[in-house]
Every structure is written in structure tokens, then in C-alpha cells.
């Protein structure tokens, strides 16, 4: 149960609570959600199941898994690409997580409720040299402590506590948002789709959000699946994780859009600055006559974001830690330290790219932070996704796929499950992911 919750935590992160509302707001609300639901069902579940097959079949790290399943063939490069990808993502993701930790602390001390210009407050903080760097390092060290304690005493125990707490916080915040004056308009925006707003761009955005939100094809899910027991039903587990991930994303919409529609000068398409600029102003505006409620609501919201970010950084850190631990037979503490030091060094560069290194643009005029994001989101993730679908769909023997899906014949699935899975993973998934790749280019 613990490792399954940890797997759900790997998928649940800032992609659900921050990126999903931004994408929903910019792409028409309810219509985007309908397309997104189709994407996670037709693409998310089979792709996640494919990663589970690789992990549980081999019970080892992502690079060694490909080597075991296809000896002396270059498929293992996908595993190394995944580890490079999560290292880069962890580096810049931890910077954003550090910002959130700062806002959480500011909400706790009451400083956030006294901010009169949220834009300047965020710009001054993120553009400075030392404070955001300190918060980035603190967040990575918290992640390190969990990883160092191991799978059972660290990751599983933490996930059993964290995931229920995260859901409780979300439900409390959603109830609070429903009491705001803009709740009716926010719910209409979310729940009443205008299908005339569905365009090719919306389709690709929904597809990209599904891919990003579920952490597909970067090795985290395969790593966690390597700890699965033989009786874990892979398709059902993938469906449950995807369902929980989607539920969290939609509840985040119930939290954010009633607040957005409660003030007159903010639209639902507020964009990426929603969390750090728009929402602090909204909270201060809405709760100006009830400062205690404003304090509690903002603190709970940023604490929720901290917890969501932590579940994701743990899964990314564990992927590379497991590689060093398995491959070189060193202690978990030492293996975790390698990843933590690398993430701190690279994360420092990403953090400083908003301040002293803002003019250093090594990749097509992009800052270090943006370059890391572009390399991972535009190149490594989609290409790894295509390789994953081709490998499981065409390279793995059908017998292996059937054995994993049916738990070696002990789990009786409807006859259509295996053929449907193979069709989706062989044809729909690579075509859909290639569409994202071409669109991003």
C-alpha cells in the first residue's frame, strides 16, 4: 500500500495544482478538461502501465531494467536519458519548490497578508541571489532526508502520511473556495464546456498536460514499480494512480477558479504568475475584512503546494539514487548524497538565472532555468515516451506483457484488455507523443 501511495505521489505534484489550472484557464475551461480526461484515459493509463511492466519485471533501476530486457542492445540509453532528465527537472523544479516554501513561510509569519504589491514582492525575492538559493537547498535537503531513510522507512512511511494530508488540505480549501462570492462563475467555467473552444492547440495542450502531470517516460514510475510485489494488479494500479492524479487536478480547479472569479480585475487565463502574483493579491482582497480567514486560507494553500512538490522531488531523487545504489553497491546514504549534491549545484545555477546570471543565456537566448525546461520538456520526455511505447509494444515479447498484466496468469482480465493495451501502446501513444514533439518544435 505504501509504495502504491508513493507512486501516486510521484504523479501528483505542481503539475496538478499549479500547471493544470493555468492550462485550463488559458484553454477554455470545461472543454479543456473534457479533452484532458480523454487523454489520461487513452494515453495516461496505458503508458503508465507500460512503465510498470518494465519496473516490476526486472525489480531494478531504470538503466539496468532495459539492459536485462534487451541485453547488448542500445535500448538502455533510454534509462540513462531518463536519469539525465530527472536530474535536470529536479534542479529547476526545486527552485520553484523553494519559492513556494518561501511563500509558505511568508504566509505563516503573516508577511504575505501585508504585501501590497505581489508582483514586486515576487520579483524582488526571485531576482535576488542568496534567499531563493537558500530555500532551494533547504527543499533539496528535506528530500534527501526522506530518500536516505530508504524505501520502507522513508518513502513509504512518508507517503502514507503525506498523501492523505494533501487530500484533506485540498478538500478543506475547496470547501472554503465554494463560499467565495465568485464560486458560481468559477464552477460554470469548470463544469460547463464550450466545445467551440476546442482547437488543435487545445488538443495538444491537453495531451502535453496529461504527459507532464503523470511523470510518464522519465523512469520514476518504473523505479517505483520495481518495488511492487507480484500480486499488484498493474492496470488497476495505473488506473487508480491516474484517477487520483486527475482528481487532485480537478479539485485544484475548484480551489483556484472561485477565487479568481471573486475579483473583478483578474481573468481565468492569468497564466504562470497565478500562484506567486495573482493569488496572493486575490487572497488579500477577498479576506480584507476577515484577516484571520485570509491567514489560514493562504497558509493552507501554500502548505498544500509544498507537500505536492515534495512528493514529486522524492520520486525524481529516488530514481537516480536507486541507480547508484543498485549498480555500484554503495550505501543508500552515499548514493543519495551524489544526487543531492548534483541537484544543489545545478539548482543553484537555475536559481541564479533569475538574478546574477539572468544575462547568461547558453541555449538560443534562453536562461539556464529555461534551457533545462526546454531540453527536458521538448526533447527528452517526448522522445523517451516514443521509445517506451515502441519498446513495450513491439520489442517486448507479447508473452512477457501478458504475464505482467495478468500476474503470471493468476489475475483474470477481460479478453479485450491485453489487445486494447497493445493497440494503444503500439499505435495511439507514439503518434500522440510525436504530435506533442513536433508541436513543441
Secondary structure, 3 states (H helix, E strand, C coil): CHHHHHHHHHHCCHHHHHHHHHHHHHCCCHHHHHHHHHHHHHHHHHHHHHHHHHHHHHCCCHHHHHHHHCCCCCCHHHHHHHHHHHHHHHHHHHHHHHHHHHHHHHHHHCCHHHCCCHHHHHHHHHCCCHHHHHHHHHHHHHHHHHHHCCHHHHHHHHHHHHHHHHHHHHHHHHHHHHCCCCHHHHHHHHHCCCHHHCCHHHHHHHHHHHHHHCCCCCCHHHHHHCCCCCCCCHHHHHHHHHHHHHHHHHHHHHHHHHHHCCCCCCCCCCCHHHCCCHHHHHHHHHCCCCHHHHHHHHHHHHHHHHHHHHHHHHHHHHHHHHHHHHHHCCCHHHHHHHHHHHHHHHHHHHHHCCCCCCCCCCECCECHHHHHHHHHHHHHHHHHHHHHHHHHHHHCCHHHHHHHHCCCCCCCCCCHHHHHHHHHHHHHHHHHHHHHHHHHC
